[in-house]
């Protein structure tokens, strides 16, 4: 197996690519790239891009889960933008702990939804050794 394989990009289906891409860029505090064709890219620090695309009206947006590993010192700013915008958030993916963050794996984490219904997660520690 090759260790030189890297994840490069994925297409994120959205009801409105502008709304969803700007929402996530605003929460994470990053800039959007330049739209090209049907895509509006959001580049992450490891070279991966999320290419937002508006889905045709006759197709439903299937909710996906996107998790973002952020530096500990960035979490407060991100969480502050979530709360300032009045975005509902949870400490767990099942959404049984509303208005809370978690402290799993020695870090902090929070779950919330984007305008298209995708499940977003921000964590400060990776899930090492999770089976």
MODELLER restraints for C-alpha pairs under 7 A, 6 or more apart:
rsr = mdl.restraints
at = mdl.atoms
rsr.add(forms.Gaussian(group=physical.xy_distance, feature=features.Distance(at['CA:7:A'], at['CA:48:A']), mean=6.58, stdev=0.5))
rsr.add(forms.Gaussian(group=physical.xy_distance, feature=features.Distance(at['CA:8:A'], at['CA:47:A']), mean=6.84, stdev=0.5))
rsr.add(forms.Gaussian(group=physical.xy_distance, feature=features.Distance(at['CA:8:A'], at['CA:48:A']), mean=4.76, stdev=0.5))
rsr.add(forms.Gaussian(group=physical.xy_distance, feature=features.Distance(at['CA:8:A'], at['CA:49:A']), mean=6.58, stdev=0.5))
rsr.add(forms.Gaussian(group=physical.xy_distance, feature=features.Distance(at['CA:9:A'], at['CA:48:A']), mean=5.19, stdev=0.5))
rsr.add(forms.Gaussian(group=physical.xy_distance, feature=features.Distance(at['CA:9:A'], at['CA:49:A']), mean=4.64, stdev=0.5))
rsr.add(forms.Gaussian(group=physical.xy_distance, feature=features.Distance(at['CA:9:A'], at['CA:50:A']), mean=5.76, stdev=0.5))
rsr.add(forms.Gaussian(group=physical.xy_distance, feature=features.Distance(at['CA:9:A'], at['CA:51:A']), mean=6.98, stdev=0.5))
rsr.add(forms.Gaussian(group=physical.xy_distance, feature=features.Distance(at['CA:10:A'], at['CA:49:A']), mean=6.70, stdev=0.5))
rsr.add(forms.Gaussian(group=physical.xy_distance, feature=features.Distance(at['CA:10:A'], at['CA:50:A']), mean=5.35, stdev=0.5))
rsr.add(forms.Gaussian(group=physical.xy_distance, feature=features.Distance(at['CA:10:A'], at['CA:51:A']), mean=6.03, stdev=0.5))
rsr.add(forms.Gaussian(group=physical.xy_distance, feature=features.Distance(at['CA:11:A'], at['CA:50:A']), mean=6.00, stdev=0.5))
rsr.add(forms.Gaussian(group=physical.xy_distance, feature=features.Distance(at['CA:11:A'], at['CA:51:A']), mean=4.66, stdev=0.5))
rsr.add(forms.Gaussian(group=physical.xy_distance, feature=features.Distance(at['CA:11:A'], at['CA:52:A']), mean=5.79, stdev=0.5))
rsr.add(forms.Gaussian(group=physical.xy_distance, feature=features.Distance(at['CA:11:A'], at['CA:53:A']), mean=6.74, stdev=0.5))
rsr.add(forms.Gaussian(group=physical.xy_distance, feature=features.Distance(at['CA:12:A'], at['CA:50:A']), mean=6.33, stdev=0.5))
rsr.add(forms.Gaussian(group=physical.xy_distance, feature=features.Distance(at['CA:12:A'], at['CA:51:A']), mean=5.81, stdev=0.5))
rsr.add(forms.Gaussian(group=physical.xy_distance, feature=features.Distance(at['CA:12:A'], at['CA:52:A']), mean=4.69, stdev=0.5))
rsr.add(forms.Gaussian(group=physical.xy_distance, feature=features.Distance(at['CA:12:A'], at['CA:53:A']), mean=6.14, stdev=0.5))
rsr.add(forms.Gaussian(group=physical.xy_distance, feature=features.Distance(at['CA:13:A'], at['CA:52:A']), mean=6.05, stdev=0.5))
rsr.add(forms.Gaussian(group=physical.xy_distance, feature=features.Distance(at['CA:13:A'], at['CA:53:A']), mean=5.20, stdev=0.5))
rsr.add(forms.Gaussian(group=physical.xy_distance, feature=features.Distance(at['CA:13:A'], at['CA:54:A']), mean=5.99, stdev=0.5))
rsr.add(forms.Gaussian(group=physical.xy_distance, feature=features.Distance(at['CA:13:A'], at['CA:55:A']), mean=5.73, stdev=0.5))
rsr.add(forms.Gaussian(group=physical.xy_distance, feature=features.Distance(at['CA:13:A'], at['CA:61:A']), mean=6.10, stdev=0.5))
rsr.add(forms.Gaussian(group=physical.xy_distance, feature=features.Distance(at['CA:14:A'], at['CA:20:A']), mean=6.54, stdev=0.5))
rsr.add(forms.Gaussian(group=physical.xy_distance, feature=features.Distance(at['CA:14:A'], at['CA:52:A']), mean=6.64, stdev=0.5))
rsr.add(forms.Gaussian(group=physical.xy_distance, feature=features.Distance(at['CA:14:A'], at['CA:53:A']), mean=5.91, stdev=0.5))
rsr.add(forms.Gaussian(group=physical.xy_distance, feature=features.Distance(at['CA:14:A'], at['CA:54:A']), mean=4.91, stdev=0.5))
rsr.add(forms.Gaussian(group=physical.xy_distance, feature=features.Distance(at['CA:14:A'], at['CA:55:A']), mean=5.74, stdev=0.5))
rsr.add(forms.Gaussian(group=physical.xy_distance, feature=features.Distance(at['CA:14:A'], at['CA:61:A']), mean=6.13, stdev=0.5))
rsr.add(forms.Gaussian(group=physical.xy_distance, feature=features.Distance(at['CA:14:A'], at['CA:116:A']), mean=5.49, stdev=0.5))
rsr.add(forms.Gaussian(group=physical.xy_distance, feature=features.Distance(at['CA:15:A'], at['CA:54:A']), mean=5.41, stdev=0.5))
rsr.add(forms.Gaussian(group=physical.xy_distance, feature=features.Distance(at['CA:15:A'], at['CA:55:A']), mean=5.84, stdev=0.5))
rsr.add(forms.Gaussian(group=physical.xy_distance, feature=features.Distance(at['CA:15:A'], at['CA:61:A']), mean=6.79, stdev=0.5))
rsr.add(forms.Gaussian(group=physical.xy_distance, feature=features.Distance(at['CA:15:A'], at['CA:116:A']), mean=5.73, stdev=0.5))
rsr.add(forms.Gaussian(group=physical.xy_distance, feature=features.Distance(at['CA:16:A'], at['CA:54:A']), mean=4.98, stdev=0.5))
rsr.add(forms.Gaussian(group=physical.xy_distance, feature=features.Distance(at['CA:17:A'], at['CA:40:A']), mean=6.75, stdev=0.5))
rsr.add(forms.Gaussian(group=physical.xy_distance, feature=features.Distance(at['CA:17:A'], at['CA:52:A']), mean=5.19, stdev=0.5))
rsr.add(forms.Gaussian(group=physical.xy_distance, feature=features.Distance(at['CA:17:A'], at['CA:53:A']), mean=5.05, stdev=0.5))
rsr.add(forms.Gaussian(group=physical.xy_distance, feature=features.Distance(at['CA:17:A'], at['CA:54:A']), mean=4.79, stdev=0.5))
rsr.add(forms.Gaussian(group=physical.xy_distance, feature=features.Distance(at['CA:20:A'], at['CA:114:A']), mean=6.47, stdev=0.5))
rsr.add(forms.Gaussian(group=physical.xy_distance, feature=features.Distance(at['CA:20:A'], at['CA:115:A']), mean=5.80, stdev=0.5))
rsr.add(forms.Gaussian(group=physical.xy_distance, feature=features.Distance(at['CA:20:A'], at['CA:116:A']), mean=6.72, stdev=0.5))
rsr.add(forms.Gaussian(group=physical.xy_distance, feature=features.Distance(at['CA:21:A'], at['CA:42:A']), mean=6.95, stdev=0.5))
rsr.add(forms.Gaussian(group=physical.xy_distance, feature=features.Distance(at['CA:21:A'], at['CA:52:A']), mean=6.24, stdev=0.5))
rsr.add(forms.Gaussian(group=physical.xy_distance, feature=features.Distance(at['CA:25:A'], at['CA:31:A']), mean=5.97, stdev=0.5))
rsr.add(forms.Gaussian(group=physical.xy_distance, feature=features.Distance(at['CA:25:A'], at['CA:32:A']), mean=6.45, stdev=0.5))
rsr.add(forms.Gaussian(group=physical.xy_distance, feature=features.Distance(at['CA:27:A'], at['CA:78:A']), mean=5.68, stdev=0.5))
rsr.add(forms.Gaussian(group=physical.xy_distance, feature=features.Distance(at['CA:27:A'], at['CA:81:A']), mean=5.71, stdev=0.5))
rsr.add(forms.Gaussian(group=physical.xy_distance, feature=features.Distance(at['CA:27:A'], at['CA:82:A']), mean=6.32, stdev=0.5))
rsr.add(forms.Gaussian(group=physical.xy_distance, feature=features.Distance(at['CA:28:A'], at['CA:78:A']), mean=5.63, stdev=0.5))
rsr.add(forms.Gaussian(group=physical.xy_distance, feature=features.Distance(at['CA:32:A'], at['CA:41:A']), mean=6.19, stdev=0.5))
rsr.add(forms.Gaussian(group=physical.xy_distance, feature=features.Distance(at['CA:32:A'], at['CA:42:A']), mean=4.89, stdev=0.5))
rsr.add(forms.Gaussian(group=physical.xy_distance, feature=features.Distance(at['CA:33:A'], at['CA:40:A']), mean=6.66, stdev=0.5))
rsr.add(forms.Gaussian(group=physical.xy_distance, feature=features.Distance(at['CA:33:A'], at['CA:41:A']), mean=5.14, stdev=0.5))
rsr.add(forms.Gaussian(group=physical.xy_distance, feature=features.Distance(at['CA:33:A'], at['CA:42:A']), mean=5.73, stdev=0.5))
rsr.add(forms.Gaussian(group=physical.xy_distance, feature=features.Distance(at['CA:33:A'], at['CA:43:A']), mean=6.93, stdev=0.5))
rsr.add(forms.Gaussian(group=physical.xy_distance, feature=features.Distance(at['CA:34:A'], at['CA:40:A']), mean=6.50, stdev=0.5))
rsr.add(forms.Gaussian(group=physical.xy_distance, feature=features.Distance(at['CA:34:A'], at['CA:41:A']), mean=6.83, stdev=0.5))
rsr.add(forms.Gaussian(group=physical.xy_distance, feature=features.Distance(at['CA:35:A'], at['CA:41:A']), mean=6.59, stdev=0.5))
rsr.add(forms.Gaussian(group=physical.xy_distance, feature=features.Distance(at['CA:38:A'], at['CA:53:A']), mean=5.74, stdev=0.5))
rsr.add(forms.Gaussian(group=physical.xy_distance, feature=features.Distance(at['CA:39:A'], at['CA:51:A']), mean=5.38, stdev=0.5))
rsr.add(forms.Gaussian(group=physical.xy_distance, feature=features.Distance(at['CA:39:A'], at['CA:52:A']), mean=5.34, stdev=0.5))
rsr.add(forms.Gaussian(group=physical.xy_distance, feature=features.Distance(at['CA:39:A'], at['CA:53:A']), mean=4.99, stdev=0.5))
rsr.add(forms.Gaussian(group=physical.xy_distance, feature=features.Distance(at['CA:40:A'], at['CA:51:A']), mean=5.37, stdev=0.5))
rsr.add(forms.Gaussian(group=physical.xy_distance, feature=features.Distance(at['CA:40:A'], at['CA:52:A']), mean=4.99, stdev=0.5))
rsr.add(forms.Gaussian(group=physical.xy_distance, feature=features.Distance(at['CA:40:A'], at['CA:53:A']), mean=6.62, stdev=0.5))
rsr.add(forms.Gaussian(group=physical.xy_distance, feature=features.Distance(at['CA:41:A'], at['CA:49:A']), mean=5.99, stdev=0.5))
rsr.add(forms.Gaussian(group=physical.xy_distance, feature=features.Distance(at['CA:41:A'], at['CA:50:A']), mean=5.54, stdev=0.5))
rsr.add(forms.Gaussian(group=physical.xy_distance, feature=features.Distance(at['CA:41:A'], at['CA:51:A']), mean=4.22, stdev=0.5))
rsr.add(forms.Gaussian(group=physical.xy_distance, feature=features.Distance(at['CA:41:A'], at['CA:52:A']), mean=6.06, stdev=0.5))
rsr.add(forms.Gaussian(group=physical.xy_distance, feature=features.Distance(at['CA:42:A'], at['CA:49:A']), mean=5.40, stdev=0.5))
rsr.add(forms.Gaussian(group=physical.xy_distance, feature=features.Distance(at['CA:42:A'], at['CA:50:A']), mean=5.17, stdev=0.5))
rsr.add(forms.Gaussian(group=physical.xy_distance, feature=features.Distance(at['CA:42:A'], at['CA:51:A']), mean=6.37, stdev=0.5))
rsr.add(forms.Gaussian(group=physical.xy_distance, feature=features.Distance(at['CA:43:A'], at['CA:49:A']), mean=4.31, stdev=0.5))
rsr.add(forms.Gaussian(group=physical.xy_distance, feature=features.Distance(at['CA:43:A'], at['CA:50:A']), mean=6.49, stdev=0.5))
rsr.add(forms.Gaussian(group=physical.xy_distance, feature=features.Distance(at['CA:55:A'], at['CA:61:A']), mean=6.98, stdev=0.5))
rsr.add(forms.Gaussian(group=physical.xy_distance, feature=features.Distance(at['CA:61:A'], at['CA:116:A']), mean=6.90, stdev=0.5))
rsr.add(forms.Gaussian(group=physical.xy_distance, feature=features.Distance(at['CA:63:A'], at['CA:117:A']), mean=5.60, stdev=0.5))
rsr.add(forms.Gaussian(group=physical.xy_distance, feature=features.Distance(at['CA:63:A'], at['CA:118:A']), mean=4.52, stdev=0.5))
rsr.add(forms.Gaussian(group=physical.xy_distance, feature=features.Distance(at['CA:63:A'], at['CA:119:A']), mean=6.79, stdev=0.5))
rsr.add(forms.Gaussian(group=physical.xy_distance, feature=features.Distance(at['CA:64:A'], at['CA:118:A']), mean=5.04, stdev=0.5))
rsr.add(forms.Gaussian(group=physical.xy_distance, feature=features.Distance(at['CA:64:A'], at['CA:119:A']), mean=6.04, stdev=0.5))
rsr.add(forms.Gaussian(group=physical.xy_distance, feature=features.Distance(at['CA:65:A'], at['CA:118:A']), mean=5.99, stdev=0.5))
rsr.add(forms.Gaussian(group=physical.xy_distance, feature=features.Distance(at['CA:65:A'], at['CA:119:A']), mean=4.62, stdev=0.5))
rsr.add(forms.Gaussian(group=physical.xy_distance, feature=features.Distance(at['CA:65:A'], at['CA:120:A']), mean=5.86, stdev=0.5))
rsr.add(forms.Gaussian(group=physical.xy_distance, feature=features.Distance(at['CA:66:A'], at['CA:119:A']), mean=6.31, stdev=0.5))
rsr.add(forms.Gaussian(group=physical.xy_distance, feature=features.Distance(at['CA:66:A'], at['CA:120:A']), mean=5.01, stdev=0.5))
rsr.add(forms.Gaussian(group=physical.xy_distance, feature=features.Distance(at['CA:66:A'], at['CA:121:A']), mean=6.23, stdev=0.5))
rsr.add(forms.Gaussian(group=physical.xy_distance, feature=features.Distance(at['CA:67:A'], at['CA:120:A']), mean=5.83, stdev=0.5))
rsr.add(forms.Gaussian(group=physical.xy_distance, feature=features.Distance(at['CA:67:A'], at['CA:121:A']), mean=4.46, stdev=0.5))
rsr.add(forms.Gaussian(group=physical.xy_distance, feature=features.Distance(at['CA:67:A'], at['CA:122:A']), mean=5.82, stdev=0.5))
rsr.add(forms.Gaussian(group=physical.xy_distance, feature=features.Distance(at['CA:68:A'], at['CA:121:A']), mean=6.06, stdev=0.5))
rsr.add(forms.Gaussian(group=physical.xy_distance, feature=features.Distance(at['CA:68:A'], at['CA:122:A']), mean=4.84, stdev=0.5))
rsr.add(forms.Gaussian(group=physical.xy_distance, feature=features.Distance(at['CA:68:A'], at['CA:123:A']), mean=6.18, stdev=0.5))
rsr.add(forms.Gaussian(group=physical.xy_distance, feature=features.Distance(at['CA:69:A'], at['CA:122:A']), mean=6.08, stdev=0.5))
rsr.add(forms.Gaussian(group=physical.xy_distance, feature=features.Distance(at['CA:69:A'], at['CA:123:A']), mean=5.03, stdev=0.5))
rsr.add(forms.Gaussian(group=physical.xy_distance, feature=features.Distance(at['CA:69:A'], at['CA:124:A']), mean=5.56, stdev=0.5))
rsr.add(forms.Gaussian(group=physical.xy_distance, feature=features.Distance(at['CA:69:A'], at['CA:125:A']), mean=6.75, stdev=0.5))
rsr.add(forms.Gaussian(group=physical.xy_distance, feature=features.Distance(at['CA:69:A'], at['CA:126:A']), mean=6.72, stdev=0.5))
rsr.add(forms.Gaussian(group=physical.xy_distance, feature=features.Distance(at['CA:70:A'], at['CA:122:A']), mean=6.82, stdev=0.5))
rsr.add(forms.Gaussian(group=physical.xy_distance, feature=features.Distance(at['CA:70:A'], at['CA:123:A']), mean=6.10, stdev=0.5))
rsr.add(forms.Gaussian(group=physical.xy_distance, feature=features.Distance(at['CA:70:A'], at['CA:124:A']), mean=5.13, stdev=0.5))
rsr.add(forms.Gaussian(group=physical.xy_distance, feature=features.Distance(at['CA:71:A'], at['CA:124:A']), mean=5.66, stdev=0.5))
rsr.add(forms.Gaussian(group=physical.xy_distance, feature=features.Distance(at['CA:72:A'], at['CA:124:A']), mean=5.27, stdev=0.5))
rsr.add(forms.Gaussian(group=physical.xy_distance, feature=features.Distance(at['CA:88:A'], at['CA:112:A']), mean=6.23, stdev=0.5))
rsr.add(forms.Gaussian(group=physical.xy_distance, feature=features.Distance(at['CA:89:A'], at['CA:98:A']), mean=5.93, stdev=0.5))
rsr.add(forms.Gaussian(group=physical.xy_distance, feature=features.Distance(at['CA:89:A'], at['CA:99:A']), mean=5.62, stdev=0.5))
rsr.add(forms.Gaussian(group=physical.xy_distance, feature=features.Distance(at['CA:89:A'], at['CA:110:A']), mean=6.63, stdev=0.5))
rsr.add(forms.Gaussian(group=physical.xy_distance, feature=features.Distance(at['CA:89:A'], at['CA:111:A']), mean=5.50, stdev=0.5))
rsr.add(forms.Gaussian(group=physical.xy_distance, feature=features.Distance(at['CA:89:A'], at['CA:112:A']), mean=4.62, stdev=0.5))
rsr.add(forms.Gaussian(group=physical.xy_distance, feature=features.Distance(at['CA:90:A'], at['CA:97:A']), mean=5.31, stdev=0.5))
rsr.add(forms.Gaussian(group=physical.xy_distance, feature=features.Distance(at['CA:90:A'], at['CA:98:A']), mean=4.35, stdev=0.5))
rsr.add(forms.Gaussian(group=physical.xy_distance, feature=features.Distance(at['CA:90:A'], at['CA:99:A']), mean=5.55, stdev=0.5))
rsr.add(forms.Gaussian(group=physical.xy_distance, feature=features.Distance(at['CA:90:A'], at['CA:100:A']), mean=5.40, stdev=0.5))
rsr.add(forms.Gaussian(group=physical.xy_distance, feature=features.Distance(at['CA:90:A'], at['CA:101:A']), mean=6.19, stdev=0.5))
rsr.add(forms.Gaussian(group=physical.xy_distance, feature=features.Distance(at['CA:90:A'], at['CA:110:A']), mean=5.90, stdev=0.5))
rsr.add(forms.Gaussian(group=physical.xy_distance, feature=features.Distance(at['CA:90:A'], at['CA:111:A']), mean=5.12, stdev=0.5))
rsr.add(forms.Gaussian(group=physical.xy_distance, feature=features.Distance(at['CA:90:A'], at['CA:112:A']), mean=6.46, stdev=0.5))
rsr.add(forms.Gaussian(group=physical.xy_distance, feature=features.Distance(at['CA:91:A'], at['CA:97:A']), mean=5.42, stdev=0.5))
rsr.add(forms.Gaussian(group=physical.xy_distance, feature=features.Distance(at['CA:91:A'], at['CA:98:A']), mean=6.66, stdev=0.5))
rsr.add(forms.Gaussian(group=physical.xy_distance, feature=features.Distance(at['CA:91:A'], at['CA:100:A']), mean=4.96, stdev=0.5))
rsr.add(forms.Gaussian(group=physical.xy_distance, feature=features.Distance(at['CA:91:A'], at['CA:101:A']), mean=4.14, stdev=0.5))
rsr.add(forms.Gaussian(group=physical.xy_distance, feature=features.Distance(at['CA:91:A'], at['CA:102:A']), mean=4.78, stdev=0.5))
rsr.add(forms.Gaussian(group=physical.xy_distance, feature=features.Distance(at['CA:91:A'], at['CA:109:A']), mean=6.78, stdev=0.5))
rsr.add(forms.Gaussian(group=physical.xy_distance, feature=features.Distance(at['CA:91:A'], at['CA:110:A']), mean=5.20, stdev=0.5))
rsr.add(forms.Gaussian(group=physical.xy_distance, feature=features.Distance(at['CA:91:A'], at['CA:111:A']), mean=6.17, stdev=0.5))
rsr.add(forms.Gaussian(group=physical.xy_distance, feature=features.Distance(at['CA:92:A'], at['CA:111:A']), mean=6.49, stdev=0.5))
rsr.add(forms.Gaussian(group=physical.xy_distance, feature=features.Distance(at['CA:93:A'], at['CA:111:A']), mean=6.41, stdev=0.5))
rsr.add(forms.Gaussian(group=physical.xy_distance, feature=features.Distance(at['CA:101:A'], at['CA:108:A']), mean=6.77, stdev=0.5))
rsr.add(forms.Gaussian(group=physical.xy_distance, feature=features.Distance(at['CA:101:A'], at['CA:109:A']), mean=5.66, stdev=0.5))
rsr.add(forms.Gaussian(group=physical.xy_distance, feature=features.Distance(at['CA:101:A'], at['CA:110:A']), mean=4.97, stdev=0.5))
rsr.add(forms.Gaussian(group=physical.xy_distance, feature=features.Distance(at['CA:102:A'], at['CA:108:A']), mean=5.45, stdev=0.5))
rsr.add(forms.Gaussian(group=physical.xy_distance, feature=features.Distance(at['CA:102:A'], at['CA:109:A']), mean=5.05, stdev=0.5))
rsr.add(forms.Gaussian(group=physical.xy_distance, feature=features.Distance(at['CA:102:A'], at['CA:110:A']), mean=6.38, stdev=0.5))
rsr.add(forms.Gaussian(group=physical.xy_distance, feature=features.Distance(at['CA:103:A'], at['CA:109:A']), mean=6.34, stdev=0.5))
rsr.add(forms.Gaussian(group=physical.xy_distance, feature=features.Distance(at['CA:105:A'], at['CA:125:A']), mean=6.24, stdev=0.5))
rsr.add(forms.Gaussian(group=physical.xy_distance, feature=features.Distance(at['CA:105:A'], at['CA:127:A']), mean=6.55, stdev=0.5))
rsr.add(forms.Gaussian(group=physical.xy_distance, feature=features.Distance(at['CA:106:A'], at['CA:125:A']), mean=6.74, stdev=0.5))
rsr.add(forms.Gaussian(group=physical.xy_distance, feature=features.Distance(at['CA:107:A'], at['CA:124:A']), mean=5.23, stdev=0.5))
rsr.add(forms.Gaussian(group=physical.xy_distance, feature=features.Distance(at['CA:107:A'], at['CA:125:A']), mean=5.10, stdev=0.5))
rsr.add(forms.Gaussian(group=physical.xy_distance, feature=features.Distance(at['CA:108:A'], at['CA:123:A']), mean=5.71, stdev=0.5))
rsr.add(forms.Gaussian(group=physical.xy_distance, feature=features.Distance(at['CA:108:A'], at['CA:124:A']), mean=5.50, stdev=0.5))
rsr.add(forms.Gaussian(group=physical.xy_distance, feature=features.Distance(at['CA:109:A'], at['CA:122:A']), mean=5.42, stdev=0.5))
rsr.add(forms.Gaussian(group=physical.xy_distance, feature=features.Distance(at['CA:109:A'], at['CA:123:A']), mean=4.22, stdev=0.5))
rsr.add(forms.Gaussian(group=physical.xy_distance, feature=features.Distance(at['CA:109:A'], at['CA:124:A']), mean=6.50, stdev=0.5))
rsr.add(forms.Gaussian(group=physical.xy_distance, feature=features.Distance(at['CA:110:A'], at['CA:121:A']), mean=5.67, stdev=0.5))
rsr.add(forms.Gaussian(group=physical.xy_distance, feature=features.Distance(at['CA:110:A'], at['CA:122:A']), mean=5.47, stdev=0.5))
rsr.add(forms.Gaussian(group=physical.xy_distance, feature=features.Distance(at['CA:110:A'], at['CA:123:A']), mean=6.73, stdev=0.5))
rsr.add(forms.Gaussian(group=physical.xy_distance, feature=features.Distance(at['CA:111:A'], at['CA:119:A']), mean=6.96, stdev=0.5))
rsr.add(forms.Gaussian(group=physical.xy_distance, feature=features.Distance(at['CA:111:A'], at['CA:120:A']), mean=5.60, stdev=0.5))
rsr.add(forms.Gaussian(group=physical.xy_distance, feature=features.Distance(at['CA:111:A'], at['CA:121:A']), mean=4.45, stdev=0.5))
rsr.add(forms.Gaussian(group=physical.xy_distance, feature=features.Distance(at['CA:111:A'], at['CA:122:A']), mean=6.63, stdev=0.5))
rsr.add(forms.Gaussian(group=physical.xy_distance, feature=features.Distance(at['CA:112:A'], at['CA:119:A']), mean=6.05, stdev=0.5))
rsr.add(forms.Gaussian(group=physical.xy_distance, feature=features.Distance(at['CA:112:A'], at['CA:120:A']), mean=5.31, stdev=0.5))
rsr.add(forms.Gaussian(group=physical.xy_distance, feature=features.Distance(at['CA:112:A'], at['CA:121:A']), mean=6.54, stdev=0.5))
rsr.add(forms.Gaussian(group=physical.xy_distance, feature=features.Distance(at['CA:113:A'], at['CA:119:A']), mean=4.89, stdev=0.5))
rsr.add(forms.Gaussian(group=physical.xy_distance, feature=features.Distance(at['CA:113:A'], at['CA:120:A']), mean=5.71, stdev=0.5))
rsr.add(forms.Gaussian(group=physical.xy_distance, feature=features.Distance(at['CA:114:A'], at['CA:120:A']), mean=6.92, stdev=0.5))
